Amino acid sequence: MSNVYPRNFSHIGISVPDLEQAVKFYTEVMGWYLIMEPTEIEEDESAIGEMCTDVFGAGWGSFRIAHLSTVSMAIYFDPPLALSLIHI
């Protein structure tokens, strides 16, 4: 019998209602370190913009994101996307 599920992963992405409070919780309570401060990502022709269009499809607009140790958190899609868990 072969196992087809992954045995490890590089990170998870979660949506949070308040990015600054989530960063504060994960750094102060969980002890994770901040890799990238909260940043606005916009749908454009930049490398990150094109990568997000590949993932979300055209018309995703913008969102804010922060990176902590191995976790990515995103908030505030404009226009809103019907996603609660963005990616694993």
Phi and psi in radians as a Rosetta constraint file:
Dihedral C 1 N 2 CA 2 C 2 CIRCULARHARMONIC -1.751 0.35
Dihedral N 2 CA 2 C 2 N 3 CIRCULARHARMONIC 2.516 0.35
Dihedral C 2 N 3 CA 3 C 3 CIRCULARHARMONIC -1.632 0.35
Dihedral N 3 CA 3 C 3 N 4 CIRCULARHARMONIC 2.179 0.35
Dihedral C 3 N 4 CA 4 C 4 CIRCULARHARMONIC -1.758 0.35
Dihedral N 4 CA 4 C 4 N 5 CIRCULARHARMONIC -0.084 0.35
Dihedral C 4 N 5 CA 5 C 5 CIRCULARHARMONIC -1.460 0.35
Dihedral N 5 CA 5 C 5 N 6 CIRCULARHARMONIC 2.686 0.35
Dihedral C 5 N 6 CA 6 C 6 CIRCULARHARMONIC -1.190 0.35
Dihedral N 6 CA 6 C 6 N 7 CIRCULARHARMONIC 2.562 0.35
Dihedral C 6 N 7 CA 7 C 7 CIRCULARHARMONIC -1.679 0.35
Dihedral N 7 CA 7 C 7 N 8 CIRCULARHARMONIC -0.248 0.35
Dihedral C 7 N 8 CA 8 C 8 CIRCULARHARMONIC -2.693 0.35
Dihedral N 8 CA 8 C 8 N 9 CIRCULARHARMONIC 2.956 0.35
Dihedral C 8 N 9 CA 9 C 9 CIRCULARHARMONIC -2.636 0.35
Dihedral N 9 CA 9 C 9 N 10 CIRCULARHARMONIC 2.823 0.35
Dihedral C 9 N 10 CA 10 C 10 CIRCULARHARMONIC -1.583 0.35
Dihedral N 10 CA 10 C 10 N 11 CIRCULARHARMONIC -0.572 0.35
Dihedral C 10 N 11 CA 11 C 11 CIRCULARHARMONIC -2.925 0.35
Dihedral N 11 CA 11 C 11 N 12 CIRCULARHARMONIC 2.946 0.35
Dihedral C 11 N 12 CA 12 C 12 CIRCULARHARMONIC -2.150 0.35
Dihedral N 12 CA 12 C 12 N 13 CIRCULARHARMONIC 2.763 0.35
Dihedral C 12 N 13 CA 13 C 13 CIRCULARHARMONIC -2.138 0.35
Dihedral N 13 CA 13 C 13 N 14 CIRCULARHARMONIC 2.312 0.35
Dihedral C 13 N 14 CA 14 C 14 CIRCULARHARMONIC -2.252 0.35
Dihedral N 14 CA 14 C 14 N 15 CIRCULARHARMONIC 2.581 0.35
Dihedral C 14 N 15 CA 15 C 15 CIRCULARHARMONIC -1.596 0.35
Dihedral N 15 CA 15 C 15 N 16 CIRCULARHARMONIC 2.446 0.35
Dihedral C 15 N 16 CA 16 C 16 CIRCULARHARMONIC -2.296 0.35
Dihedral N 16 CA 16 C 16 N 17 CIRCULARHARMONIC 2.615 0.35
Dihedral C 16 N 17 CA 17 C 17 CIRCULARHARMONIC -1.315 0.35
Dihedral N 17 CA 17 C 17 N 18 CIRCULARHARMONIC -0.400 0.35
Dihedral C 17 N 18 CA 18 C 18 CIRCULARHARMONIC -2.474 0.35
Dihedral N 18 CA 18 C 18 N 19 CIRCULARHARMONIC 1.806 0.35
Dihedral C 18 N 19 CA 19 C 19 CIRCULARHARMONIC -1.078 0.35
Dihedral N 19 CA 19 C 19 N 20 CIRCULARHARMONIC -0.782 0.35
Dihedral C 19 N 20 CA 20 C 20 CIRCULARHARMONIC -1.120 0.35
Dihedral N 20 CA 20 C 20 N 21 CIRCULARHARMONIC -0.727 0.35
Dihedral C 20 N 21 CA 21 C 21 CIRCULARHARMONIC -1.166 0.35
Dihedral N 21 CA 21 C 21 N 22 CIRCULARHARMONIC -0.648 0.35
Dihedral C 21 N 22 CA 22 C 22 CIRCULARHARMONIC -1.143 0.35
Dihedral N 22 CA 22 C 22 N 23 CIRCULARHARMONIC -0.762 0.35
Dihedral C 22 N 23 CA 23 C 23 CIRCULARHARMONIC -1.058 0.35
Dihedral N 23 CA 23 C 23 N 24 CIRCULARHARMONIC -0.770 0.35
Dihedral C 23 N 24 CA 24 C 24 CIRCULARHARMONIC -1.057 0.35
Dihedral N 24 CA 24 C 24 N 25 CIRCULARHARMONIC -0.808 0.35
Dihedral C 24 N 25 CA 25 C 25 CIRCULARHARMONIC -1.072 0.35
Dihedral N 25 CA 25 C 25 N 26 CIRCULARHARMONIC -0.901 0.35
Dihedral C 25 N 26 CA 26 C 26 CIRCULARHARMONIC -1.196 0.35
Dihedral N 26 CA 26 C 26 N 27 CIRCULARHARMONIC -0.501 0.35
Dihedral C 26 N 27 CA 27 C 27 CIRCULARHARMONIC -1.457 0.35
Dihedral N 27 CA 27 C 27 N 28 CIRCULARHARMONIC -0.773 0.35
Dihedral C 27 N 28 CA 28 C 28 CIRCULARHARMONIC -1.421 0.35
Dihedral N 28 CA 28 C 28 N 29 CIRCULARHARMONIC -0.707 0.35
Dihedral C 28 N 29 CA 29 C 29 CIRCULARHARMONIC -1.575 0.35
Dihedral N 29 CA 29 C 29 N 30 CIRCULARHARMONIC -0.812 0.35
Dihedral C 29 N 30 CA 30 C 30 CIRCULARHARMONIC -1.526 0.35
Dihedral N 30 CA 30 C 30 N 31 CIRCULARHARMONIC -0.280 0.35
Dihedral C 30 N 31 CA 31 C 31 CIRCULARHARMONIC 1.384 0.35
Dihedral N 31 CA 31 C 31 N 32 CIRCULARHARMONIC 0.272 0.35
Dihedral C 31 N 32 CA 32 C 32 CIRCULARHARMONIC -1.352 0.35
Dihedral N 32 CA 32 C 32 N 33 CIRCULARHARMONIC 2.701 0.35
Dihedral C 32 N 33 CA 33 C 33 CIRCULARHARMONIC -1.805 0.35
Dihedral N 33 CA 33 C 33 N 34 CIRCULARHARMONIC 2.579 0.35
Dihedral C 33 N 34 CA 34 C 34 CIRCULARHARMONIC -1.448 0.35
Dihedral N 34 CA 34 C 34 N 35 CIRCULARHARMONIC 2.117 0.35
Dihedral C 34 N 35 CA 35 C 35 CIRCULARHARMONIC -1.625 0.35
Dihedral N 35 CA 35 C 35 N 36 CIRCULARHARMONIC -0.786 0.35
Dihedral C 35 N 36 CA 36 C 36 CIRCULARHARMONIC -2.348 0.35
Dihedral N 36 CA 36 C 36 N 37 CIRCULARHARMONIC 2.140 0.35
Dihedral C 36 N 37 CA 37 C 37 CIRCULARHARMONIC -0.985 0.35
Dihedral N 37 CA 37 C 37 N 38 CIRCULARHARMONIC 2.733 0.35
Dihedral C 37 N 38 CA 38 C 38 CIRCULARHARMONIC -0.899 0.35
Dihedral N 38 CA 38 C 38 N 39 CIRCULARHARMONIC 2.265 0.35
Dihedral C 38 N 39 CA 39 C 39 CIRCULARHARMONIC -2.397 0.35
Dihedral N 39 CA 39 C 39 N 40 CIRCULARHARMONIC 2.483 0.35
Dihedral C 39 N 40 CA 40 C 40 CIRCULARHARMONIC -1.477 0.35
Dihedral N 40 CA 40 C 40 N 41 CIRCULARHARMONIC 2.206 0.35
Dihedral C 40 N 41 CA 41 C 41 CIRCULARHARMONIC -1.948 0.35
Dihedral N 41 CA 41 C 41 N 42 CIRCULARHARMONIC 2.232 0.35
Dihedral C 41 N 42 CA 42 C 42 CIRCULARHARMONIC -2.042 0.35
Dihedral N 42 CA 42 C 42 N 43 CIRCULARHARMONIC 2.641 0.35
Dihedral C 42 N 43 CA 43 C 43 CIRCULARHARMONIC -1.262 0.35
Dihedral N 43 CA 43 C 43 N 44 CIRCULARHARMONIC 1.853 0.35
Dihedral C 43 N 44 CA 44 C 44 CIRCULARHARMONIC -2.678 0.35
Dihedral N 44 CA 44 C 44 N 45 CIRCULARHARMONIC -2.886 0.35
Dihedral C 44 N 45 CA 45 C 45 CIRCULARHARMONIC -1.669 0.35
Dihedral N 45 CA 45 C 45 N 46 CIRCULARHARMONIC 0.211 0.35
Dihedral C 45 N 46 CA 46 C 46 CIRCULARHARMONIC -1.209 0.35
Dihedral N 46 CA 46 C 46 N 47 CIRCULARHARMONIC 2.901 0.35
Dihedral C 46 N 47 CA 47 C 47 CIRCULARHARMONIC -1.035 0.35
Dihedral N 47 CA 47 C 47 N 48 CIRCULARHARMONIC -0.793 0.35
Dihedral C 47 N 48 CA 48 C 48 CIRCULARHARMONIC -1.206 0.35
Dihedral N 48 CA 48 C 48 N 49 CIRCULARHARMONIC -0.641 0.35
Dihedral C 48 N 49 CA 49 C 49 CIRCULARHARMONIC -1.087 0.35
Dihedral N 49 CA 49 C 49 N 50 CIRCULARHARMONIC -0.767 0.35
Dihedral C 49 N 50 CA 50 C 50 CIRCULARHARMONIC -1.205 0.35
Dihedral N 50 CA 50 C 50 N 51 CIRCULARHARMONIC -0.659 0.35
Dihedral C 50 N 51 CA 51 C 51 CIRCULARHARMONIC -1.085 0.35
Dihedral N 51 CA 51 C 51 N 52 CIRCULARHARMONIC -0.758 0.35
Dihedral C 51 N 52 CA 52 C 52 CIRCULARHARMONIC -1.144 0.35
Dihedral N 52 CA 52 C 52 N 53 CIRCULARHARMONIC -0.639 0.35
Dihedral C 52 N 53 CA 53 C 53 CIRCULARHARMONIC -1.112 0.35
Dihedral N 53 CA 53 C 53 N 54 CIRCULARHARMONIC -0.668 0.35
Dihedral C 53 N 54 CA 54 C 54 CIRCULARHARMONIC -1.072 0.35
Dihedral N 54 CA 54 C 54 N 55 CIRCULARHARMONIC -0.652 0.35
Dihedral C 54 N 55 CA 55 C 55 CIRCULARHARMONIC -1.393 0.35
Dihedral N 55 CA 55 C 55 N 56 CIRCULARHARMONIC -0.865 0.35
Dihedral C 55 N 56 CA 56 C 56 CIRCULARHARMONIC -1.671 0.35
Dihedral N 56 CA 56 C 56 N 57 CIRCULARHARMONIC -0.293 0.35
Dihedral C 56 N 57 CA 57 C 57 CIRCULARHARMONIC 1.532 0.35
Dihedral N 57 CA 57 C 57 N 58 CIRCULARHARMONIC 2.893 0.35
Dihedral C 57 N 58 CA 58 C 58 CIRCULARHARMONIC -1.134 0.35
Dihedral N 58 CA 58 C 58 N 59 CIRCULARHARMONIC 2.601 0.35
Dihedral C 58 N 59 CA 59 C 59 CIRCULARHARMONIC 1.593 0.35
Dihedral N 59 CA 59 C 59 N 60 CIRCULARHARMONIC 0.254 0.35
Dihedral C 59 N 60 CA 60 C 60 CIRCULARHARMONIC -1.350 0.35
Dihedral N 60 CA 60 C 60 N 61 CIRCULARHARMONIC -0.335 0.35
Dihedral C 60 N 61 CA 61 C 61 CIRCULARHARMONIC 1.455 0.35
Dihedral N 61 CA 61 C 61 N 62 CIRCULARHARMONIC -1.695 0.35
Dihedral C 61 N 62 CA 62 C 62 CIRCULARHARMONIC -2.765 0.35
Dihedral N 62 CA 62 C 62 N 63 CIRCULARHARMONIC 2.850 0.35
Dihedral C 62 N 63 CA 63 C 63 CIRCULARHARMONIC -2.782 0.35
Dihedral N 63 CA 63 C 63 N 64 CIRCULARHARMONIC 2.888 0.35
Dihedral C 63 N 64 CA 64 C 64 CIRCULARHARMONIC -1.860 0.35
Dihedral N 64 CA 64 C 64 N 65 CIRCULARHARMONIC 2.506 0.35
Dihedral C 64 N 65 CA 65 C 65 CIRCULARHARMONIC -2.507 0.35
Dihedral N 65 CA 65 C 65 N 66 CIRCULARHARMONIC 2.629 0.35
Dihedral C 65 N 66 CA 66 C 66 CIRCULARHARMONIC -2.393 0.35
Dihedral N 66 CA 66 C 66 N 67 CIRCULARHARMONIC 2.641 0.35
Dihedral C 66 N 67 CA 67 C 67 CIRCULARHARMONIC -2.051 0.35
Dihedral N 67 CA 67 C 67 N 68 CIRCULARHARMONIC 2.242 0.35
Dihedral C 67 N 68 CA 68 C 68 CIRCULARHARMONIC -2.219 0.35
Dihedral N 68 CA 68 C 68 N 69 CIRCULARHARMONIC 2.258 0.35
Dihedral C 68 N 69 CA 69 C 69 CIRCULARHARMONIC 0.541 0.35
Dihedral N 69 CA 69 C 69 N 70 CIRCULARHARMONIC -1.702 0.35
Dihedral C 69 N 70 CA 70 C 70 CIRCULARHARMONIC -2.036 0.35
Dihedral N 70 CA 70 C 70 N 71 CIRCULARHARMONIC 0.406 0.35
Dihedral C 70 N 71 CA 71 C 71 CIRCULARHARMONIC -2.087 0.35
Dihedral N 71 CA 71 C 71 N 72 CIRCULARHARMONIC 2.374 0.35
Dihedral C 71 N 72 CA 72 C 72 CIRCULARHARMONIC -1.912 0.35
Dihedral N 72 CA 72 C 72 N 73 CIRCULARHARMONIC 2.301 0.35
Dihedral C 72 N 73 CA 73 C 73 CIRCULARHARMONIC -2.097 0.35
Dihedral N 73 CA 73 C 73 N 74 CIRCULARHARMONIC 2.384 0.35
Dihedral C 73 N 74 CA 74 C 74 CIRCULARHARMONIC -2.249 0.35
Dihedral N 74 CA 74 C 74 N 75 CIRCULARHARMONIC 2.658 0.35
Dihedral C 74 N 75 CA 75 C 75 CIRCULARHARMONIC -2.680 0.35
Dihedral N 75 CA 75 C 75 N 76 CIRCULARHARMONIC 2.718 0.35
Dihedral C 75 N 76 CA 76 C 76 CIRCULARHARMONIC 1.112 0.35
Dihedral N 76 CA 76 C 76 N 77 CIRCULARHARMONIC 1.161 0.35
Dihedral C 76 N 77 CA 77 C 77 CIRCULARHARMONIC -1.310 0.35
Dihedral N 77 CA 77 C 77 N 78 CIRCULARHARMONIC 2.473 0.35
Dihedral C 77 N 78 CA 78 C 78 CIRCULARHARMONIC -2.401 0.35
Dihedral N 78 CA 78 C 78 N 79 CIRCULARHARMONIC 1.784 0.35
Dihedral C 78 N 79 CA 79 C 79 CIRCULARHARMONIC -1.292 0.35
Dihedral N 79 CA 79 C 79 N 80 CIRCULARHARMONIC 2.793 0.35
Dihedral C 79 N 80 CA 80 C 80 CIRCULARHARMONIC -1.058 0.35
Dihedral N 80 CA 80 C 80 N 81 CIRCULARHARMONIC 2.480 0.35
Dihedral C 80 N 81 CA 81 C 81 CIRCULARHARMONIC -1.884 0.35
Dihedral N 81 CA 81 C 81 N 82 CIRCULARHARMONIC 2.561 0.35
Dihedral C 81 N 82 CA 82 C 82 CIRCULARHARMONIC -1.487 0.35
Dihedral N 82 CA 82 C 82 N 83 CIRCULARHARMONIC 1.119 0.35
Dihedral C 82 N 83 CA 83 C 83 CIRCULARHARMONIC -2.225 0.35
Dihedral N 83 CA 83 C 83 N 84 CIRCULARHARMONIC 2.310 0.35
Dihedral C 83 N 84 CA 84 C 84 CIRCULARHARMONIC -1.838 0.35
Dihedral N 84 CA 84 C 84 N 85 CIRCULARHARMONIC -0.788 0.35
Dihedral C 84 N 85 CA 85 C 85 CIRCULARHARMONIC -1.883 0.35
Dihedral N 85 CA 85 C 85 N 86 CIRCULARHARMONIC 1.981 0.35
Dihedral C 85 N 86 CA 86 C 86 CIRCULARHARMONIC -1.304 0.35
Dihedral N 86 CA 86 C 86 N 87 CIRCULARHARMONIC -0.894 0.35
Dihedral C 86 N 87 CA 87 C 87 CIRCULARHARMONIC -2.804 0.35
Dihedral N 87 CA 87 C 87 N 88 CIRCULARHARMONIC 2.751 0.35
